[in-house]
Amino acid sequence: MGSRITYYTENGIYEIAVNLPVPEKSYQDISAIVDGEEKQVTVVQTEDGSTVSYDFSKLDLSDTGTFPNGGMDAYLVTAGGETELVGDKTLSRWVGTWESWETYLDPSGTVGIQYPYLNQVWQLAYQAYMAAFQSAGIDMSATMPDVATLQAYWKNIATTKDVETIEIAPGGRGSYAIQWRDASGTGLGSGNYVMTGKLLKGFEGAPAYVFTAQNEDVNNSYKYLIAMEPGMDGTETEPIAKHYHFQFGSSHEDMLLENELYNSTDYGTNEATGRPVSSNLKNSQWYTTAIDAESTALAKYNVILGMHQANKWSSLPNTGGSSSGDSSGGSSGSASRPSASRPKASDHSDNNKQSSDTAPENSTPSPNPAAPVDTTPSGFADVLSCMYYTDAVE
C-alpha cells in the first residue's frame, strides 16, 4: 500500500512516499480447543509477514454445538498457542445478596428462632445420609455418631472465615461490585471484579469461574473469587434455594493447581490413590457455600435435605402438604452424579440425576476395592465426595 509521510520543518513542508505492508485479515475455519474439547471454529485470522494471529472476539457464540450455553456463559478457547476467555465474562449471573450456609449449621441462638425447624431438618438429613452410606456398604456410625458430629464436619469444610453475607451488584465499565460483610453487617472488603479465568473442573467436578478485583485498594484476602454458577434444582412445590460453592483468597498459586486459563481437565494423578486428580482446586475439601438470602425458609431447609439425600419438603410442618415423611431420599435411593449437561451448584442435591458414565439408575454406590475406606475426619470428606462423584476421591 502506498502512503505519504508529511514533515513540517522550519525550512518548509516535505512529503515522502513510502510503501507500508498491510496485514491481511480473513475469516478462517480452524481447529481449536473449546473448554477442553477439540472443535471447529471460525475466527478472524491476521497474517502480518510470517506472523499469524487469531481474533476470538468474532466467534459465533450462537453455535450451541460448539458453545452449549450460547452467549450466556464464558468459554476457554485455545488456538495457535493462545488461550482466551470469551463470552459473558461478568458477574451478572451472581447478582444478589448471598448468605453463608455456615449460619444454618448451628440451630441454637437467633438462627434457631428465625428458622424453628432447623433441628428437625438436620435430624432428617442425618438419618438419610447415614442410610445412604449404609446402602453403599459403608458403616459410618463410629465416625459420625450423631447430628452434632455431622454439623461439626460441615462447619470445618464450609467455613466462610467470618464472611456472613456477599452483596453483588453492577459496577462501572463492565465490572461488578462485591461487598463482603461479617455477621454484624460490617464491611470486610469491597471491590470491582471481572472474570479472568475458568476452571473446567472445580467443585464436585463442575466448572467454576475466577474473578479478580480490579481496584488496588481491595482487602487482599478477597482479591480473587472462585465460584460455581448459582443453581437451583427443585420444583414449584419443592423449591430449593439458589446457592453455589466458592472460595476466596489473595493468591492464584495458593488456590489453583494450574493457571486460571488452563484449557484441559488433566490435572495429573494423585500419588496416594493412583487416581486422576478431579479438580483444579488445590483444596477441593473447602466447600464454602452461599445461599440466596431472599429465598424462603422452606427453600433453605430443602438445601440441607437435598444435600443429604433426604426427602425435600413441599411445605413447612403443620401447614399441609408433605413435610417430614421418612428420611430416605426421593424416588431413587441411590447416590448419583449430576447429569452431563451444564452442572450447577445445586446438582449434587438432586439425587435423581444420572450421568451417562455412571451406573444404571437405582443402583447403589460401592467403595472402590482398590481404595479402602478411610474413616478419619479427612477420609470422611473423601467418602462424602465419592457418594456423588465416583472419581472425586483424591
C-alpha positions in Angstrom: 0.0 0.0 0.0 1.4 3.4 -1.0 1.4 6.1 1.7 2.9 9.6 2.0 4.5 10.9 5.2 4.5 14.7 5.6 7.2 16.5 7.6 6.8 20.1 8.7 10.1 21.9 9.3 11.3 25.5 9.6 12.5 25.3 6.1 9.3 24.0 4.6 7.0 21.0 4.2 8.3 17.8 2.8 6.5 14.7 1.7 8.0 11.2 1.4 6.3 8.4 -0.5 6.6 5.0 1.3 5.1 1.5 0.9 3.8 0.1 4.1 2.8 -3.6 4.2 -0.8 -4.1 5.2 -1.7 -7.2 7.4 -4.1 -9.5 5.6 -7.3 -10.4 7.5 -9.7 -13.1 6.6 -12.2 -15.4 8.2 -10.9 -18.9 8.6 -12.3 -22.2 9.9 -9.7 -23.6 12.2 -9.4 -26.4 14.8 -9.4 -25.1 18.4 -9.8 -26.4 21.9 -13.0 -25.1 23.5 -13.4 -25.9 27.2 -11.0 -28.9 26.8 -12.6 -30.3 23.7 -11.4 -30.1 20.1 -13.9 -28.1 17.9 -14.0 -26.3 14.6 -14.5 -22.5 15.0 -14.5 -19.6 12.6 -12.1 -16.8 13.6 -10.6 -13.7 12.1 -7.1 -14.6 11.1 -4.4 -11.9 10.6 -1.3 -12.5 8.6 1.5 -10.0 9.1 4.5 -11.2 7.3 5.4 -14.5 8.9 3.2 -13.9 11.9 -0.3 -15.4 12.2 -2.7 -14.3 14.9 -6.3 -15.0 15.7 -9.1 -12.7 16.8 -11.5 -14.7 19.0 -13.9 -11.7 19.5 -15.9 -12.6 16.4 -16.7 -16.2 17.4 -20.3 -17.2 16.8 -21.5 -18.0 20.3 -24.9 -18.8 19.0 -23.5 -22.1 17.7 -24.6 -24.2 20.6 -22.9 -27.3 19.1 -19.6 -25.6 20.0 -20.8 -23.2 22.7 -23.5 -25.2 24.6 -24.9 -22.2 26.6 -24.6 -19.6 23.9 -23.6 -16.1 24.9 -24.8 -16.6 28.5 -21.6 -18.4 29.5 -17.8 -18.0 29.2 -15.5 -20.4 27.4 -11.8 -21.1 27.2 -10.7 -21.1 23.6 -7.1 -22.2 22.5 -5.7 -21.8 19.0 -2.3 -21.1 17.7 -0.8 -21.4 21.1 -3.0 -18.7 22.5 -5.8 -19.1 25.1 -8.5 -16.6 25.7 -11.7 -16.4 27.7 -14.6 -15.4 25.6 -18.3 -14.9 26.1 -20.1 -13.5 29.2 -17.2 -12.5 31.5 -19.3 -10.7 34.1 -20.8 -11.5 37.5 -24.3 -10.9 36.1 -25.4 -14.5 37.0 -24.3 -13.9 40.6 -26.1 -10.6 41.2 -27.9 -10.6 44.6 -27.4 -10.9 48.3 -25.9 -14.2 49.4 -25.6 -15.5 53.0 -23.2 -18.1 54.3 -24.6 -21.6 54.6 -22.5 -21.9 57.8 -25.3 -19.9 59.5 -27.6 -23.0 59.4 -25.1 -25.4 60.9 -25.9 -24.3 64.5 -29.7 -24.3 65.2 -29.1 -22.7 68.6 -29.4 -19.0 69.3 -31.0 -16.5 67.0 -30.8 -18.6 63.9 -33.0 -21.3 65.6 -35.6 -18.6 66.3 -35.6 -17.4 62.7 -35.7 -21.0 61.4 -37.5 -23.0 64.0 -37.5 -26.3 62.1 -33.7 -26.5 61.7 -33.3 -29.2 64.4 -35.9 -31.3 62.7 -34.4 -30.8 59.3 -30.9 -31.8 60.5 -32.3 -34.9 62.1 -33.9 -36.0 58.9 -30.8 -35.1 56.9 -28.6 -37.1 59.3 -30.8 -40.2 59.1 -31.0 -40.1 55.3 -27.2 -39.6 54.9 -26.3 -42.5 57.2 -28.8 -44.7 55.4 -27.2 -43.7 52.1 -23.8 -44.8 53.4 -25.2 -48.0 54.8 -26.8 -48.8 51.4 -23.3 -48.4 49.9 -21.9 -50.9 52.4 -20.1 -48.2 54.4 -20.7 -48.1 58.2 -20.1 -44.5 59.3 -21.7 -44.8 62.7 -18.4 -44.7 64.7 -17.1 -41.7 62.7 -20.3 -39.9 62.5 -22.3 -41.0 65.6 -24.8 -38.1 65.8 -26.1 -34.9 64.2 -23.7 -32.7 66.1 -20.8 -34.6 64.5 -22.2 -34.1 61.0 -22.7 -30.4 61.7 -19.2 -30.0 63.1 -17.8 -31.7 60.0 -19.6 -29.3 57.7 -18.6 -26.3 59.8 -15.0 -27.4 59.3 -15.1 -27.7 55.5 -17.7 -25.0 54.8 -16.3 -22.2 56.9 -16.5 -18.7 55.3 -13.9 -17.3 57.7 -16.2 -14.6 59.2 -17.9 -13.7 55.9 -21.6 -13.7 56.6 -23.0 -12.0 53.5 -21.8 -11.2 50.0 -23.5 -8.5 48.1 -23.0 -8.4 44.3 -24.3 -5.6 42.1 -23.4 -4.0 38.7 -20.4 -1.7 39.0 -18.8 0.5 36.4 -17.2 -0.2 33.0 -18.5 -3.8 32.7 -17.3 -4.8 36.2 -19.5 -5.8 39.1 -19.1 -4.7 42.7 -18.8 -7.2 45.6 -19.2 -6.2 49.2 -18.0 -8.7 51.8 -19.7 -8.4 55.2 -19.5 -10.1 58.6 -22.3 -11.1 60.9 -22.7 -7.6 62.3 -23.0 -6.1 58.7 -19.6 -4.5 59.0 -17.7 -4.4 55.7 -14.7 -6.7 55.4 -13.7 -5.6 52.0 -15.1 -4.5 48.6 -14.1 -4.2 45.1 -15.0 -4.2 41.4 -14.5 -7.6 39.9 -14.2 -9.1 36.4 -14.0 -12.7 35.2 -10.4 -13.5 34.4 -10.4 -17.3 34.2 -12.4 -20.6 34.3 -11.8 -24.0 35.9 -13.1 -26.7 33.7 -13.4 -28.8 36.8 -13.8 -27.1 40.1 -16.2 -28.0 42.9 -17.6 -31.5 42.5 -16.2 -31.8 39.0 -18.3 -28.9 37.7 -17.0 -25.7 36.1 -16.0 -22.8 38.3 -15.1 -19.2 37.3 -12.3 -17.0 38.5 -13.0 -13.3 39.3 -10.3 -10.7 40.1 -10.7 -7.4 41.9 -9.6 -4.5 39.7 -9.1 -1.9 42.4 -5.7 -1.9 44.1 -7.1 -0.9 47.5 -9.1 -4.1 47.8 -8.6 -6.2 51.0 -6.1 -8.7 49.7 -7.9 -11.6 51.4 -10.7 -11.1 48.9 -8.6 -10.3 45.8 -9.7 -13.5 44.0 -13.1 -15.2 44.0 -13.6 -18.7 42.6 -17.3 -19.6 42.3 -19.6 -22.1 40.7 -22.6 -20.7 38.8 -25.6 -20.3 41.1 -28.0 -23.1 40.5 -31.4 -24.3 41.9 -32.9 -27.7 41.4 -36.4 -28.5 42.6 -39.9 -27.7 41.6 -42.6 -25.2 42.4 -43.8 -27.5 45.1 -40.4 -28.5 46.4 -38.2 -25.4 46.0 -34.5 -25.4 46.7 -32.8 -22.1 47.4 -30.3 -20.9 44.7 -26.8 -21.5 46.0 -23.2 -22.0 45.0 -19.9 -23.2 46.3 -17.0 -20.7 46.3 -13.5 -19.9 47.6 -11.7 -16.7 48.0 -8.1 -15.7 48.6 -5.1 -13.5 47.8 -3.1 -15.7 45.5 -3.7 -17.9 42.5 -0.7 -20.0 43.5 -2.3 -20.8 46.8 -5.7 -21.8 45.3 -5.1 -23.4 41.9 -3.1 -26.4 40.7 -2.9 -25.0 37.1 -3.4 -21.4 36.0 -6.8 -19.8 35.5 -6.7 -20.2 31.7 -5.7 -23.9 31.8 -7.8 -25.4 29.0 -7.7 -29.1 30.0 -9.2 -31.4 32.6 -5.9 -33.3 33.0 -4.6 -32.3 36.5 -2.2 -35.2 36.9 -2.5 -38.2 39.2 -2.8 -38.4 42.9 0.3 -40.3 44.1 -1.5 -41.7 47.2 -4.5 -43.1 45.4 -3.2 -43.6 41.9 -6.4 -41.9 40.6 -6.7 -38.8 38.3 -6.9 -35.5 40.2 -10.5 -34.4 39.7 -10.3 -30.7 40.2 -8.1 -27.7 39.5 -8.6 -26.6 43.1 -5.7 -27.2 45.5 -8.0 -27.5 48.4 -11.0 -29.3 47.0 -12.3 -30.0 50.5 -13.1 -26.3 51.2 -16.8 -26.1 50.4 -17.7 -22.6 51.3 -21.3 -22.2 50.3 -23.5 -19.2 49.7 -27.3 -19.3 49.7 -29.7 -16.7 48.2 -30.7 -14.6 51.1 -34.1 -13.7 49.6 -35.2 -17.4 49.4 -38.0 -18.7 51.6 -37.3 -20.7 54.7 -38.7 -23.7 53.0 -36.3 -23.4 50.1 -33.4 -23.0 52.5 -34.4 -26.1 54.5 -34.5 -28.1 51.3 -30.9 -27.2 50.6 -29.9 -29.2 53.7 -32.4 -32.0 53.0 -31.3 -32.3 49.3 -27.6 -32.3 50.1 -28.1 -35.3 52.4 -30.4 -37.3 50.1 -33.4 -36.8 52.4 -36.9 -36.1 51.0 -37.4 -32.5 50.3 -40.3 -30.6 51.9 -43.2 -29.2 49.9 -44.5 -27.2 52.9 -43.5 -26.4 56.4 -44.8 -28.7 59.2 -48.4 -28.2 60.2 -49.1 -26.2 57.0 -50.3 -29.0 54.8 -48.6 -31.0 52.1 -45.6 -33.3 52.6 -43.1 -32.1 55.1 -41.4 -34.9 57.0 -42.2 -38.4 55.8 -39.4 -40.9 56.1 -35.8 -39.9 55.8 -35.0 -41.8 52.6 -34.2 -39.8 49.5 -36.8 -39.1 46.8 -37.7 -41.6 44.1 -34.3 -43.1 43.9 -32.4 -44.4 46.9 -29.1 -44.3 45.2 -26.4 -41.6 45.3 -25.8 -40.3 41.8 -23.8 -37.7 40.0 -25.1 -34.7 38.2 -26.2 -35.0 34.6 -23.6 -34.4 31.9 -25.5 -31.2 30.9 -24.3 -27.9 32.3 -23.5 -28.7 36.0 -24.8 -26.2 38.6 -24.1 -25.5 42.2 -27.1 -27.5 43.4 -26.7 -30.5 41.1 -25.3 -32.5 43.9 -28.5 -32.1 45.9 -30.8 -33.8 43.3 -30.3 -37.5 43.8 -32.4 -38.3 40.7 -29.9 -37.1 38.1 -27.7 -39.5 36.3 -24.6 -39.1 34.3 -24.0 -41.1 31.1 -20.9 -42.6 32.6 -22.3 -43.8 35.9 -24.1 -47.0 36.9 -27.7 -47.5 35.9 -30.4 -45.6 37.8 -31.4 -47.1 41.2 -28.0 -48.8 41.6 -26.2 -48.2 44.8 -22.6 -46.8 45.0 -19.9 -49.0 46.5 -16.5 -48.2 47.8 -13.6 -48.8 45.3 -12.0 -52.0 46.4 -8.6 -50.6 45.4 -9.1 -47.7 47.9 -10.1 -48.9 51.4 -12.4 -46.5 53.2 -10.6 -44.1 55.5 -12.8 -43.3 58.5 -10.7 -40.5 59.8 -12.2 -37.0 59.5 -10.2 -36.2 56.4 -11.1 -39.6 55.0 -14.8 -39.0 55.6 -14.5 -35.9 53.4 -13.4 -38.2 50.6 -16.2 -40.6 51.2 -18.7 -37.7 51.0 -17.4 -36.7 47.7 -17.4 -40.2 46.4 -21.1 -40.7 47.2 -21.8 -38.2 44.4 -18.7 -38.2 42.3 -17.2 -41.6 41.9 -13.9 -40.1 40.5 -13.6 -37.3 43.1 -11.6 -39.2 45.7 -8.1 -37.6 45.7 
